[in-house]
Amino acid sequence: MLTVHRAEQAGCLVEALADTLSQPLADPMRTEIVAVPERGVERWLRQQLSLRLGTSCGGDGIAANIAFDSPSFLLRQVLDGVSDDPEAAESWFADRLRWPVLRVVDGHIDDPVLRVLATHLGTGDARADRGRRLSTASTIAALFTSYGWQRPTMIAEWASGSDTDGAGGELAEHLRWQPWLWRLVREEVGHPHLAEQLPVVVDRLRADADAVDLPERLSLFGATRIPQTLRSVLAALSERREVGLYLPHPSPELWSAVQTAGPQRSGRLRAERRPVRVRHPLLASLSRDVQELQEVLAPAVGATRHHSAEHRRPATLLGALQDGIRRDDPGRPAEGEGLDPGADGSVEVHACHGPQRQVEVLRDRLLHLFDADPTLEPRDVLIMCPDVEAYAPLIGGVFGQSSRVGDHPAFSLRVRLADRGIRAQNAVLDVLARVLDLAAGRVRAGDLLDLAATEPVRRRFGFTDDDVDTITGWVQRSGIRWGVDETQRRRFGLGGFPQGTVRTGLDRILLGVVAEEAENEWLATALPLSGIDSTDTDLAGRFAEFAERLTTLLETVSEPHASGQWLRTMIHAADLLTHTDSETEWQRAQAVGMLTDALSVPEGTPESELELADMRDLMAQLLIARPTRSNFCTGELTVCSMVPMRSVPHRVIVVLGMDSGQYPRAGAVDGDDILQVAPMVGERNVRDEDRQVFLDAICAATEHLLVFYTGADALTGARTPPAVVVSELLDAVRGVLGLGVGDPVPVLYRHTLHAFDERNFVDDGSGPFSYDAALLPGARALSALTRCRERGPALPVIADERLPRAPGDADVDLDELISFLAAPVEGHARQRLGVGLPEQADEHRDELAVELDGLERWGVGNRYLDALLSGADPHAAQGAELRRGSLPPFAFGTREFGPICDKAQAVATAAHGYRDDSADAVDVRVVLPDGRRVYGTVGDVFAGRLVPVSYSRLGPKHRLAAWIRLLAIRAGSDRDVAEAVVVGSASGRYPSAKVSRIRTPDDAGDLLAVLVAIRDAGLTAPIGLTLDAAVAAASEFGRSGDPAKARRRAEWAYKKSYGDQNRYAGLVFHGDPGAAVGFETMAAAVPQPEALSSVAGLLPGDDATDMYIRLAAALFGSLLAHEEDR
């Protein structure tokens, strides 16, 4: 007999099942069979039964000799036992069916009936991607399997030659290719489909109890949907056996309402179904799955038993909500008067600013629950999430799983991510999938480095963290962009340009072991890479071995192979690139096992040829999440997707990530799926399934139900609605509390944008919400700043502080002096405060640029200029640059390189006229009036000249640096240097050089003392000088002597040179590196006269002159007076 056991709580069903199993089978050695829909349910059920079954009065902790199989496995057992040819039934399951489908599609793709399929596969189009063959065959096989599982009557009609939908209708014209193809697949398989044999199988099971080797009692636990084929088999088995269905059902009133509605025609379309009238909105919107299951089971059910827990008065909001669902009463319960949800906390909905904040709020809320109830343990909490993969890294970080840095109390919680995708768990499979992806793509440098950094690859080649960093630097400096070699690039129309490929970059690295890049010597197309130490020789060899093995594999997998050869190739790839130790060897075994199962074909069956794209699709199917029983109910705080632990009761159930549009799933109709085009009652609907799962979660929570969603945009703050089911939950709570439709719901909590918001640390009587002590100082600082803003005064910034003078006996490094005076505001931050802003990240580009940006153009020109100045042959220097891989390909590179060479040649030609001797370096030691020394070394001295040369446009920075070095040589050495000749490029359309000749002054010591005094003052407080504005002011003041004109000229130059965008000025004067700083702010930042009292008589101008102008003239006045431009 088929008996349905139903209960609102799965715990009551466990008691009923335990009572059943406590009665031994006739054969005590016979294994009990309990079919379960999910592995999480299996683990929980096994543990619960072990607490109830035993040799004494139960609770021995042992539940043995029970097989917890899936319903599909149970069906396979029945078919294997009943069928005369078990292999025939196995041939029709999806994992085996893809191969005959693929062979049939390949053999008949030119038939007019399959023209839609041929268009999809791109048959006859040389430009089309033929890699969709296996993916398409797998999809068709899955459809055929689903048809046989859910609508066997349609398959039986197809077998008889009818093109019908199994519901009494004819198929639409665009779907008739499916029965035509199915009949060809049946011929290829050579065995009848289960649907054809189902009447015979059912009759045999009904007539003969020994037709199948199963015990006299079968149980199916926790299902909310049972496909038609399994229903037919279970009904037949129940004629000779005891079959028990243990179904979680939310409401006895709903069950009665479906029964009262009366029997409806079997095999009817869902559109013909009469909706059941219920009062509770959650039952009306979320329970269609269990309603339809009850309807389709009704003809076969022999008895129904309701197992109800002892009814108690609903003392909490959650209890009242569940009681209303049970009684089908959406209103406020009579015994619920005085219900206070604000102090209850049994139902909470948290609106947060994005996924990260959801997890942070969840962490603190759980800690509050653990503190409030010492009996609550992590095992009592279940976190369900529609998208585990997206939230897994956030959970790992927030709960301290990825790093235990810090002392947050949540770091002591043990968290188990139960059903992540297998790619996240099996690193060997991840490596193999990456190899296939690389072969299908362009082999980008970033992807290559990502592969090298995976754990199995690192173990195989001995790469440490430092090694990976070193290799990353090599890849960037060697110019590797994308492509294995020139041959592979031909696929993308770039044959003949090997620069930037892995092969060329690797040659550069290996040549760098024995030669220097600066020597401009190359071998074939490779230029040695500089900076490879002798200690890195072994690493270079290991990286070369890795790249060589990968290159060989990429060539192999890029070609089509038979399925058996693909299996051998993938195993060989795992051996070449990965290594596993005793703790991870299971990963290789699992990878090999899964690939073997996926690629093996029955003996005697021809192997299909698969292309690379087919293998990628097959690998993608293998990497779908597969929860294992060992990951559930481990005593840790469990995080899983929505289905594996559905209906399993927990004291605290958390539903995370219930954002609008994310849940329920969209459920778009697949136009090729006949079951979705015309669905029948009892067939799968993903949106109804998701809704039912959410209802199960509501009913499974015994003490607390916490729901989290993104309730506001993290950037704009605009509020966003939750998932529809969450809105329905809030409406139901309104009904329990007797609130109106528009009334605010007291269980909805809206959280702050940041965890460090001061409101998270305010004691509301039950303690602060946040447990993060590390964020408390930040919250206090934020609170102080907020109060400052409310009071009105401007917030303090760096420029407001006057620091004490730097130690007076500190000598001055010449290079530091030059660096400071070139950018006084930045110098104050760096040299006195030790504050440096991070530079813009110069990420390595994987693509080949068709034009160079300004910095890249300067790098090429500067290297070429250095080569020319060192006396290298121009053609050799150009050849070295071409082999460096820094130029765009083909004509793009020629277009860029030509003007660069012309400009560098013009600068070099101009410089050669003054560099008529070998270069020399001069050590300088200048004794200042206060006893300190300015010390350093000045290079680029040729005979009696200082001749610095730069590819950059000759500007104030280069001239000032040369001037200061010239002063230091004159005042601090016995070397006779008459002038500085500064050579750089000239601005303008045509490439040319610009030369500035600066004569050596007689009062070099005094001038240098003034510059040191300015630096001393600038270390005490920031000085708002920029070089462009300063030289403009000094020039005008020297010409006209009018400080007002000089100031206007400085302002014009400041704006023209975008001085207001100086990041250090923004930091110092406004506390924000991105803030614009006006000229008046900068010009007002000058030292007080007493700060320069030691050199007061040496400053240009008088006491009435604007100090800004006097400082500008001190920097550039004498320079301009001794300068001659050419």
N, C-alpha and C positions, 0 to 999 in steps of 0.2 A: 504494500500500500504506500502511496505517496502522501506523506504527512508534512504539513507546513507548520513550523514552529516560528512564532513571531513575537517580538518584544521591542519596546522603545529603546532599551539599553542592551548593548551587546553582552554585557556581563550577565544578564538574565538568560541569554541564549547559551552562554557557556555552561551555566548551571544545568540547563535542560540537556545539552549535549553530554555533559559529564554523567548525568543520570542515565542517559541512554547507553553510553559506553561502559558504565559500571556493570551492566549486565553482560556477562561474557558470551562470546560467540560459541556455537556448538563445537567448533574446533579451536581450542585455546591457542594453537600455534598460528592460526590464520591472522593475517594482518588486517586491522581495521583501516578503512579508507575514508578520509575526510577531505573533500575537495575544497580548496580555498581560492579566492580570486586573486589575491596578492600575497607576496612573500612577507610583507610586514604583518599582515593579519595572521599568517601562519606562525611566525615567531611568537607573537603575543598569545595566540590560541594554545600553542604548545606549552608555554609557560603557565597559562591559567589552568590548563588541564592537569598539569603536574601538581598543582596545589589542591586538586580535588579528587584525583584518582589515586588509588594505592591499595595495598593489601589489608590495611587496617580500616579505619573509618575515613580514609582519604587524607590527602595532604602529605603524602610521603615524599613529594618532590620528584616523582618519576612518572612520566607518561611515555610508555614504550610500546613498540609494535604497532604504531599508528603511522600510516602513510598520508602525508599532507600533499596531495597532488593538485595540480591545476585542473580546472574543468576540461580543458582541451586535452590534457594528458589522459584523463579518465575516459574521454571519448575515444582516444586512440587505443586504449586498452580494450575497450569493448569491441572496436572494429577488428583489432588484431585477433581477438578471441573468436569472433563470429565469422569473420571472412575466411573463405577457403584460401585466399591468397592475400596474406597480410601486406605484402609489398605493394599490392594494387592500391590499397587505401592510403598508404604512406605517400604514394606518388602524387596525390592530389593536395597535399599540404603545401603552403606557399614557399617554404624553404627548398622544396624539391621541384616545385612546379615551374620555377622561373626558367630552368634550362630547356624543357620541351617548348615552352612558350617562345623562348628566344629562337630556337631552331625553326619553329613554324613561321615566325615573323620574318626571319631571314629568307626563308624559302618561298614565301608568298607575298612579299612586300610589293611586288609589281602588279598584283591583282587589283582590278578596279574597286573591289569591295573595300580594300584597305587604303584607299587614296588619302583619307584623312590622316591615317597613321603614317603613311609614306610622307606626307607633307610635314608632319611633326618631326619625323626622323631626318628629313632633308634628303631623301633618296633622289638621286639624279642631279643634285646640286653639289658641285665640287666645293663650293664655299661653305657648305653647311657642316655643322658639327655632328659627326656620326657617332659620337660618344654617348648618345642617349639610348643606345640599343638595350643594354642591360637594365638601365633604370626604367625604361618603358616596359620591358618584359617583366620586371619585378612588380611594377605597378599593376599590370594586367593580371599577373598571377595572384596578387593580393586581392584584386577585385573578384576573381573567380573563386578564390577561397572564401571570401566574405559571403558571396552569393550562396555557396554550398552550406555555409555555416548558419546564415540567417534566413535564407529563402530557398530551401532545397526544392520546392515545387517548381520554381523557375528553371533550375538546372535540369530537372527531370523533363520538363516540357521542351527544353532545347535539345535534349538527347533524343526526343521523339520527332524532332524536325520542326517544331513550332518556334516562331520568333515572338514569344510572348513575355510578359513581365512577371508571371507567377501570381498575379492578382486579378486575373481575368481580363487583362487588356493587351492590346498589341503594342509592340515596341515602336517608338518613333523611328523615322527613317535614319536619322543620324546615329542611332544606337544599334542598328541591325548588323553592323560589322562584328559585334561581340558574340552573338550566338554562332555566326558563321565561323569566326576564329575559334571559338570554344570547341566546335565539332572537329576542327582540324587538330586541335591540341589533344582531344580525346583519342583520335587515331594515332597521334604520335606517342601518347602515353601507353596506349594498348590495353588499358584496363578501364572498366566502367567506373563512373563517379559514384561516390557514396550516395548522392541524392537518388541515383537510379536504383541503388540497392536498398535504400532506406526502408521501403515497405517490407521487403523480404527480411531485412535485419530485425525490424520491429516485430514481425510475426514470429521469427525464430526465438527472440528473447521472451516473448509472451508465452510461447508454447513450451519452452524447455529451459528450466532453471540452470541446467548444466551447459547451456550453449556457450557460456562465457565463464572463465575462471575468476569469479569475484565472490567475496563473502556474501552472506545472506543479508548483510546490512550495509547500506551506503549512506553517507552524510555529505551534504553540500552546505557550507557555512559562509554567510556574509554576502551572498550575491544580491544585487538589485536589478540585474538584467540577465536573462538566460536565453540564448539564441534558440531558434526553432529546432534545429537538428538535435541539440542536446536535450531540449524539452521532450522531443519524441522518444529519444533513447531512454531518458529517465522514466518517462511514463511507461514504457515497455518493461523496463527493469522492475518497476514497482508492482507489476502483476505477479512476480514470483519472489520478490525481495522487499525488505523494508527500506524505503528510501525516505530520508528526512532532509527537508530543506529548512535551514535555520536562517531566517530573514530578519534583519533589522528593519523595523517599520515604525514610523514616527507617531502614529495615532490609531488607536482602536476605532475612533469615530470615523476616520477616513476609510479604514477597512470596511466598516459597516456601510458607509455611504456607497462604496464601489459595489458591494454586494447588493445593496438595495436598488442600485441602478439597473440591476437585472443583467442576464447574460446578453452579450452582444455577438454578432456574427463573427465566427472565427475567420482569420485570414483577411481582415478588412484593412483598407487604407487608413492611415492616420487622419486624413482629412474627413473621413466618414465617422470618426469616433465622437460619441456624445460626451462632452465634458462633465465631470462629476461635480456636483454642487457642494462646495465646502465654504465655511465662513472665515477660517483663519487665512490671512493673506499669504503667509509663508507656505502653508500647505497648497494653496491654490497655484502658487508660482514656482515652487521648488520640488514638488513631489510627483511629477508626471512619470518618472522612471518606475517608481514602486507601484503607482496606480496601474500602469500598463502591464507590469509583471504580474500583478494580481489577476488582471483580466485574462492574460494569455495562459496562466497556469490553471485557471478555474476548472476547465473540463477534465483535467487529469488529477486534481486534488481529491484525496479520499478523506482526509481529516485535517482540521485546523486547530492548533492549540496556541492560546495566547498566554505568554508568561510575563506577568506584570510584577514589578517590584512593589513592595508595600508602599502604598500611597501616603505621602507625608504632606503636611501643610507647606506650601512654597515660602520658605523664609527669606529667600533672596530674589532679586530681579531675574536672575538666570533661571531659578526654580519656577518662578511665576511664568516666565516666557515658555519654558518647556512644558509646564502643566497646561498652558493655553493651547500649545500645539497638540498635546495629547488629547485634550478635551474638545479640540476644534472650536475654541472660544477665544476670539482676539481681544476681548475686553479685559478690564481690570478685575482680577479675582476678588470675590467677596472677602476671603480671608487675607487678602493682601492689603487691607487698609493700613495706612501708616508706613507703607513701603518707601524707604528712603534710598533711592539709587545713588545719591551723591555720596553717602557714607558706605555704600554697599560694595561697589567695585567688582561685582560678579560679571557684569557685562560692560565692556569698554570698547569704544571705537576711537582710534588715535589718528588724527590728520597731521601729516608731517610734510616737510619740504624735501621730498625725494627719497629714494631707497636708502641712502646712507643714514639719514636722520631717522627713518623707520627703525633701522637696526639699533641705532644708539638709544632711542626711546625705549625700544623693547628691552634692551639690556638693563636699563635703570628700573623699568617697571618690574621685571622679573626679580631683581635684587630686593625691591620693596616687598614683593610677595614672599620671598624666602626669609626675609627678616621678620615679617609679620607672623609667619607660621613656621616654627622650627621643625615641624613634622613634614613639611613640603620638601621633596628631594628632586634633583634633576630628572630622575626617571618618571616623575609625575607630570612632566611638562612635554607637550608635543607642539612643535612649530611646523605648520603646514604652509607651503609657498607654491604658487602656480609656476614660478620660474626659478627653480633652485639654482640653475647655472648662473643666473645673473646675480643672485644674492649670496652665493657661496663665498666669494672672496670678501664681500663686505662683512659677513658673519665671522669669517676667519680672522679678519683684522680687528673688528670691534670687540670680539670676545677673546682676543689675545691668542688665537690658535696659530697664527702665522708668526707672531713675535711676542715673547713674554716680557718685553721691555716695559717696565712700569709696575705699579702695585695696585692696579684697579682690582677691586674685589671680584669682578666678573671673570678675571683671568683664572680664578680657581675653579670655575665651572668647567665641567667636561662636556664638550659639544660634539655630537656625531652627525656629520652630513651623510645621510643614509643612502640616498639614491642619486648621487651625481652621475653625470655621463661617464661612460667607461673611459673616455679619452682623458678625463681629469684624474682617473685612478690608475690607468695602465700607461706608463710612460713609453713602453716599447711600441705599443700600438700608435701612440701619438707620434713617435719618430717615423714610423712607416707611413702614416697619413701625411706627414710633412714632406717626406720624400716624393710621394705621388703628387702633392700640390706643387712642389718645386718643378717637377718634370712637366707639369701642365702649364706652368707660368714662365716667367722670364728669369727666374733664379736671381731675385734681388739680393743685394748685399745684406739688407736687414734680415731677410728670411734665412740666409745662410748663417748669419751669426746667431739667430734664434735657435736654429737646429744644433749648432755647436754647443750652445749653452744648456741643452736638455741634459737631464741627469744621466741617462744611459749612454749618451755619446760622450759625455765628460768622463765617465768611468772607462769607456773603451779606449780613449786616447789620453787619459790622465790629465785632462784640463782642470786646473784649479780656478778659483775666482780671479786671482791675479792674472792667470794665463788668458782667461776670457777677455779681461780688460785689455791686455796687451794685444791680443789678436784683433780686437775691435779697433784699436788704434792703427794697427797695420793695414787693416782693410780700408779704413778711411784715408790714410796717407798714401796708400798704393793706388787709390783712385778706382777701386772696384765699385761698379755701379750695378750692373745687371748682366746676365748672360754667362753661360759656362765658357764659351769660346766663340770664335768668329763663325764657326759652322752653325752653332745654335742660333746665332743672331740672324742668319739668313732667313730663318722662319719668319722674322719680323721685318725683313727688307733692309737689314743693316749689315749684310755681308761685306767684308773688306775693311771693317773697322774693328780691330781687336782690342783697342784701348778701352779700359774700364771693365773688361771681362774678368772672370775668376782666374782663367788661365794666365792672362797677362799680369794680373796683380800678384798671383802666386810666383810667377817668374821674377817679378821685382823683389818680392820678399826674400826668395832664395838667393838671388844675386846680391842682395844687401848684406848677406852673411859674409861675403868675400870681397866686396867692393863698396865704395862710397858714392853716393848720388852726386856729391859736389864735383866729382871728377869728370862728369858728363861723358862717361864711358858706358856703352850699352852693348847688349848682345841681342842680335836680331831686333825684335820689337820691344824689348824690355830694358828699362833703365833701373839700375840698382836703387833700392830703397834705403835711405839713410836712417841712422838711429837704431840699428839692430845690433845689440851687444853680443859679444861672444858667448855670454851666459844664456842667450836666447836661441842658440843654434839648435838645441834639442827640441825646443818648442816649435821652431820654424819647421823642423822635419816632421813633427807630429801633426801640425796643422796641414802640411803638404800631403801627408798620408790620408788625413781626413778628406781633404778636397779631392784627392785623386780617386779615392774609393767612391765618394759621392758622385763624381763625374761619370765614372764607369756605370754606376747604378742608374743614373739619370738617362744615359744612352740606352740602357737595356729596357727600362720600363717605358720608354717613349715609343717602343715598337709593339705591335699587336702580338699576342701569344695565346695559345690554348690555355684553358683554365688550369690544367695540371702544371703547365710551365709557369704560370703566374704564381701558383702556390710555392713552387721551388724557388722562384726569384725573390718572393717576399721573405721567405725563411732565410735565404742567403743574405738579403739586405739586413735583416735583424742581426745576423752573425757578423757582418762586416762593420756595422755602425754602432752596435750597442753591446753592452756588457752588463750582466746582472750578478749580484752577489747572493748570498744565502737568504737574505731577507726579501729580495726582489725577483728571485728566479721564477716565482709564480707568474710574473708579468709576461715573460717570454713564453712560458708554457701555455698561458691563457691565449696569447696572441696567436701562437701556432695552432692551437686547438680551434679557435674561432675561424681562422682562415681555412683550415682543413675542412671544417663543416660547411663553410660557405662555398668553397671552390670544388669540392669533390662531387663527382657525378656517379650514379649507379654503374656498377660494373657492366660492361657491354654497351654502354650508352656513349655515343660520340661526344667528344669535348667541343665546346663552342669556342670560337676565337673571340677574344676580348681585347678592346683597345684601352688605352690609358684612361680615358674618361669613364669607361665602363667600370674599371677597377676603382676609380675614385668614388663613383656612386655606390659600389658595393662596400667600400670601406666606410662611407658615410652611414650606411645602414647598420654596420657593425658597431659604430660608435654611439648609437642611440642609448640612452640611459637604461641600465638593467639593474634594478635593485636586487640585492642578495639578502637572504634571511639573516646573515651574520651582522648586518649593519643596523638592525632594528632591535629595540628592547634590550639594549646592552647595559642599562643602568645609567646611561648618559642622557644629556638633554638632546633629544632627537630632532633633527631638521630633515624634512622630506617633502616631496611633492604632494599634491592633494589626494592622490588615489591610494598609495600603498597602505596607509594606516586608517583608511576611512572607517568610520563607525567604531573604532577602538577607543574605549573610554579613557580619559585622562583627567586628572584633577584640574589641570590648566591646559586649555587648547588655545594656541595662537595661530591666527591666519594672517600671514604677512604678504604684502605686495598686492593688495586687492584694489588695484588702480583701475580707473575707467578705461575700458577698451582691452584690458588684459584678462578679465575674467567676467563672465564665462567666455570661453574661446569663441572666436568669430563664427566658426562653423559654416563657412562659405560652401555652397553646394558645388560639388564636383560634377561637372556636366557629363562625365563618363560613368559615374556611379549610378546605376539604375536604382539602387536602394534609396539614394538621396533624391532622385528625381521624383519618385513615387513611393515615399516611405510607408511602411505598414506598421500597425500597432505592435509594439514589442521590439522593434528594430532599433539599432543604436542611433542616437542623436547626441552629438558631443555637447551641445548647449544644455540639453536636458540632463545629461550625465553630470556636467559641472554643477548645475543647480542642485541636483540631488546630493552631490558630495558636500556642498556647503550646508545643506539642511542636516546631513549626517553629522557634520562637525558641530553644529549648534546643539544637537541632541546628545552628542558624545561627551561634551564638557560637563563635568560634575560639580565644579566649584567656580571656575573662572573661564570666561570667553573673551579673548582680546583680539581685536581686529585692527589692522594697520593698513593705511593707504596714503598715497601722495595727495595731500589736500591743498597744496599750494605750490606754485611754480617757484623753484629755487632762485631764479633770476629776477622775475618781475614781482613775485609775491601774489600774483593773481590766484584766486581760489579755483580749485578744480574739483569736480564731483568724484565720488568714489564709484566703484563698480556697482552695477544696478542691484545686485543681490545685497550689497551693504546698505544701500538706500532702503531697500525693502525691509532689512533687519531693523533699521532705525524707525521706520514707520510702524513696525510691529511693536517696538519698545514704547513708542508713543501710545499705542493702544493699551498696553499693559499699565502704563502710568496714568492713563486717562487724559492725555494731552491732546490739544487740537492739532490740525494738520500743519499749520505754520509755526507752531510753538517750538522753541529750541529744545533740543534733546539733551538732558543733563549727562548722558553717557558719552557724548562726543567731546573729545579733548583736542584742542588745537595747540600745537607745540611751536616753539621758537625756531627760527631759521638755523641758529647755531647752538651747539652744545655748550659753548662758553657764555651764553647769554646769562646776565645776572639773575634773571627770573628763575632759572633752574637751580639756584643756590639759596633762594629765599625759603625760610622755614615757615611752612603754612600750618604748623601745629603738629604735623606728623613727620617733620623733618624735611630737609631740602629734597627736591626731586632727583637731582644728579648725585651720583656717587664718585664722580671723577675728580679726585683731589688735585690732579695735575692741572686741571682747567680752572681751579678756584682762583689762583693769582690773576689769571687773565680776566676772569669775570669781575674781580675786584677792580682791576685797572680799567676795564670797560665802564664799570659803574662810576668810577671817579671821573672819567672823561665825559660821561653823560651828564653828570652834575655840573661839570665845568661849562658844558654847552648850555645848560639850562640857566646858569647864572649870567652868561653873556660874555665874559672875557675870553679873548683868544687863547687857544691852547698853547702851552710852551713849545718852542721848537729849538733846534740846535743853535740857531743864530742868536737866540736870546741870552745864551750863556757866555760869560766872559771867563775864560780859563786862566789860571795862573801861568806866568811865563814858564816856558820850557827851561830845563836846567841850563844855566848860563855857561857851564864849562863843556857843553857837548860840542864836539867838532861837527862840521857840516860836510856831508858827502856831496860832491859836485853834481852827480847825477840826480840826487834827491832835490838839490836846489833847483836844477833845471826843470825837473818834473813838477815841482811845486809852482814855480812862476809861470809855467805853461798853462796851469789850470788851478788858480789859488783856492777856489771853493772845494774842488775835489781834493787838493792837497791838504786842506784843513781836515777833511773827513778821514782821509787815508793815513796821513803821517802823524796827526795828533790824536784823533779819536780811534784810529784803527778800524774804521768802518769802510767797507767796500761793497758797492752794489754788484750783484751778479750780472755778468755779461749776458747778452742775448745768446741763447743756446744755438750754436752753429751745428745744426743737425746734418748728418751726412745724407745727401740726397741720393736716392736710388735711381732716379731717372737721368737720362742723358740730356743736358741742357742744350738748347739751340742758340743760346746767347749767355754771356757771362754777366753776373752782377758786378757792381762796382768793386767790391772787395776781391772777388775772384780775378777781375781784370787787373787790379793792382798787384795781386800776388804773382800773376804770370809776368807782368812787366817788370816787377822788382827783381824776380829771379833772372830774367833775361838781361837786365841791366847789370846785375852783379857779375854775370858771366862775361859780359863785354868788358867791364872794368877790370876783370882779372886777366884779360888778354886772351880769352877763349875765342876760337873761330866762330863767327856768327852762324854759319851753317850748322856747326856742331851744337851750338847752344839752341838753335831752333829745333834740331833733331831731338835733343834731349827733352825739350818741352813737349813736343809731339808725342813722345813715348811716355811721358809722365801721365798722360790721360786726363789732363786738366782742361783740354780744349773741346769744344763741341765737334761733332763728327763732320767730315767731308767739307763742303763749301761753307758751312756755318763756322767751322773752326778757322778756315782761311780768312773769312770775312772779319772775324774777331782778331786773329793773330796779326794780320797785316798792319793795322794802325798801331797796335801795341808795340810791334817791332820798330816801326818808324819813330814813335815817340821815344822809346828807349835808346835807339841809335842816335837821335838828336841830342839827348841828354849826355850819352857817353861821349859823343864827339866834342861837345862843349867842355866836358870835364877833362878830357885828355889834354886839352890845351893848357891846363893848369897842373896836371899831375905828370910832370915831366921827370919825376924821380921816384925812387921806391918809397913806399909808405913807411911812416914812423909813428911811434906813440910816445907821448911826453907825460911824465909823472909831474904833478903839480902839488905844491904845498904852500898855501897862502895864509900868512899870519894876519889875523884881523886885529883892529885896535884893542878889542877887549881880551885878546890873548887866545881866542879860539882859532882853529885852523879850518880852512877849506881844502879838502884833499880829493884827489881822483886821478884818473888817467885820461888823456885826450888823444884819440887816434886820428887817422886821416891827415897827418901832417906830412906835407911834401916839400922838402927843402925849406923855404921861408914862408910857406903858406899853409893855412888850415883849409882843406878842401873837402867838406862833406858833400855828398851827392845823394839825391833821392829821386825816385821815379815819381813821387807825389808832386802835386802842384806846389810850387815854391810859395810858402806863406809865412806869416808872422812866427809860427812855431819853430820852423827851421832856422829862420834868421836869428831869433832870440837865443836859441840853443847854441848856435855858432858864436854869437856875440859873447855869451857868458863863458864859453870855453876859451875864446880869444882873450878875455880879461884874465882868466885864471892862468893861462900860459904866460902872459906878460907879467902878472903880479907874483906868480908862484913858481917860476922856473928861470933858468938862465938861457933858455932857447930863444933865439931871435926869430920871431914870427911876425912878419910885417903886416899881414892881412889875413882875413878869412874870405874865401871865395865859396859861396854857397850856390850849388847848382841843383836845379830842379826843372820840372816841366812847366811850360807856360800854358796859361789858359788860352783858349781859342779853338777855332775849327781845325786848324792845321797843326800837325805835330811839330813842336819846336821846344827849345830849351830856354830857360831864363836863368840869368846869373846875377847874383848880388855880391858885390865886393865891399868888404867892410875893413876899413883901416884900423890898425891897432892904436888905441888912445894912450896918451901919456899918463893919465890919472886912473889907470886900470884898478889899482888897489882901492881907491875911494869909491869908484863906481860899483865894485864888487861888494864893498861893505854896505852900501845902500841897499843892494839887492838882498843881501843876507838879513839886513834889518827889516825889510819888508816881509821876508819869510818869517822872521821871529814874530812880527806883529800878526801875521796871518795864522800862525799856530795858536795864538791866544784867542782870536776871534776871526770869523770868516771875512775875507776881503772879496767884494763883488766885482772883480775884474775879469773880463774875457779878452783874449788877445786881439780879436778883430776890432772890438770897440776901443781897446787901449791904444792900438797903433793908429787908429783913426783920430782919436783925441790928441795924441802926442803930435801927430803930423800937423793938425790944424793949429794947435797951440804954438808949435814952433814956427809956423808960417805967419799967423796973425797975432799971436799973443793974447787972444781974446778967449777967456775961459768959457764964456757962454756959447760962443760958436763951437769951441772944442767939445762941449758937452752935447750940443745938438748933433754934431758930426758923430760922436760916439753912440748916441741913441740910434741914429740911422743905421750905422754899421752893426749894432747889436741886433736890430730887428732883421736886417738883411741876412745875417749869418745864423738866424734862428737861435739866438742865444737864450730865448725864453724856454727852449725845449731841453735845456741842460738838466739831466736827471739829478746830479748832485746838488745843483742849486735848488731844485724842487724839494729834495730831502732836507737840506739845511734850513731853508727859509720857510717852508710850508709843511714839513713833515711828510711829504708825499712825493716820491720821485717822479710821478707822472704829472705833477702840478706845474703849470706855466708860471714863470717868474718874470715880472715886468722889469724894465730897465731902471725905473726909479727905485725899486727895492734893492737892486744890485748896486746902484750908484750910491745909495745911502750906507751900504756896508763897507765903511772905511775905518781904519784905526784912528784913535784919538791922537792928537799931536804928541802927547807925552810918550806914546808907544814908540815914536820914532825920534825921540829927543837926542839920541846918540848921533844921529845923522841929519839933524834938523838943518844944519847949514849947508848940507850937500843936496837937499831936495830942490828940484826946479820950482820956480814961483816963490811967492811969499806967503805970509800967514793969512792974507785975505783971499788967496787963491783956493778954489774948491779942491779939497783933499783928493777927490777922485781924479781930477786932472793932474795934480802933482804926482800921484802914484803912476798914472799912465805915462807921464813924461819921464819919470824915473826909470821906467822899464824900457822905453823906446826912444826917448829924446836924444840921448848921446848916440845911440845906435844909428838913428836916422841922420844925425849930423856927420857920422863917419862912413855912411853907406853910399855906394855908387852902383846904380843899376845898369845892367847891360842887356 
